[in-house]
Amino acid sequence: MPPALRLSPAQLEKIIEHARSCKPEEACGILAGDFEGNVQRVFCMENAEHSSVFYTMDSSEQFRVFDDIRREELEIVAIFHSHPHSPALPSMQDMELAFYPESVYLIISLMDDMPECHAYSIVEGQSEEVEITVVEE
Ligand SMILES: [Zn+2]
């Protein structure tokens, strides 16, 4: 099945709000939902690097989130992070560290006043844009 990303305006707002609150550091998190890419839960997470150009999830927080997702019988739909000062394109590092080929990678750029979001499927060093559909639940 081709990857897809469908979320509600409120979920998108929550992600952008998290990205803004972490600026100038990169923000990160996980979107959980079903196999069709419908997001049901937004997990805003801490960037353990506290860096403006790089992120890693805190391993114990990541463990807790994965556990929640499993218990709620959801799937990992997407991994998101922000680019405080650059466009919403995967960096070299984002490509190299894309360890979840089934997941969508959502990037939020805060470079301009208006946040810009793009989603990608990254498999074996190749990225392909995935359409983001914003729909009311
Ligand atoms: Zn990045």
Residues whose N, C-alpha, C, O or C-beta is under 5 A from the ligand:
A	BS01	ZN	S91 D94
